[in-house]
């Protein structure tokens, strides 16, 4: 994923005092990660690049491409 503008970055996160992480997608809060999962995510995000942060947040929210989009586009029913 190559981000060129801040608007190309759909995911953001905020860490709360209690250690939980609020994940937002395009400005809307979509989930709160707590406990051990929040600790693991915080460690992963601390050393990550911008692209890695976006991918980690997309994966944790289950909102990411699965890799079959190109194959589906070439299917007969999807051709114009």
ZISULCOR-V312417 format. One record per residue. RES is the residue in one letter. PSI is psi in whole degrees, -180 to 180 (* if undefined). OMEGA is omega in whole degrees, -180 to 180 (999 if undefined). BURIAL is 1 if it has 9 or more other C-alpha atoms within 8 Angstrom, else 0. Layout:
BEGIN
[[RES | PSI | OMEGA | BURIAL] [RES | PSI | OMEGA | BURIAL]]
END
This chain:
BEGIN
[[X | 131 | -178 | 0] [X | 112 | -178 | 0] [X | 131 | 179 | 0] [X | -28 | 179 | 0] [X | 162 | 176 | 0] [X | -28 | 179 | 0] [X | -16 | 177 | 0] [X | -5 | -178 | 0] [X | 94 | -174 | 1] [X | -27 | -175 | 1] [X | 139 | 172 | 1] [X | 164 | 178 | 1] [X | 155 | 178 | 0] [X | 133 | 177 | 0] [X | 128 | 180 | 0] [X | 166 | 179 | 0] [X | -33 | -178 | 0] [X | 2 | 178 | 0] [X | -9 | 178 | 1] [X | 158 | -178 | 1] [X | 126 | 177 | 1] [X | 121 | -180 | 1] [X | 131 | 179 | 1] [X | 146 | 176 | 1] [X | 117 | -178 | 1] [X | 45 | 174 | 0] [X | -8 | -179 | 0] [X | 133 | 178 | 0] [X | 126 | -178 | 0] [X | -25 | 178 | 1] [X | 159 | 175 | 0] [X | 124 | 180 | 0] [X | 129 | -177 | 1] [X | 171 | 173 | 1] [X | -144 | -177 | 0] [X | -34 | 179 | 0] [X | -38 | 177 | 0] [X | -38 | 178 | 1] [X | -46 | 178 | 1] [X | -43 | -180 | 0] [X | -42 | 180 | 1] [X | -41 | 177 | 1] [X | -41 | -179 | 0] [X | -40 | -177 | 1] [X | -26 | -176 | 1] [X | -40 | -176 | 0] [X | 13 | -173 | 0] [X | 151 | 173 | 1] [X | 173 | -179 | 0] [X | -44 | -179 | 0] [X | -39 | 180 | 1] [X | -36 | 177 | 1] [X | -47 | 180 | 1] [X | -43 | -180 | 1] [X | -42 | 180 | 1] [X | -42 | 180 | 1] [X | -37 | 177 | 1] [X | -42 | -179 | 1] [X | -41 | -178 | 1] [X | -27 | 178 | 0] [X | -1 | -177 | 0] [X | 33 | -179 | 0] [X | 73 | 178 | 0] [X | 160 | -179 | 0] [X | 143 | -176 | 0] [X | -2 | 176 | 0] [X | -5 | -178 | 0] [X | 10 | -177 | 0] [X | -39 | -180 | 0] [X | -42 | 179 | 0] [X | -44 | -179 | 0] [X | -36 | 180 | 0] [X | -28 | -180 | 0] [X | -3 | -179 | 0] [X | 148 | -177 | 0] [X | -41 | -177 | 0] [X | -19 | -178 | 0] [X | -1 | 177 | 0] [X | 146 | -180 | 0] [X | * | 999 | 0]]
END
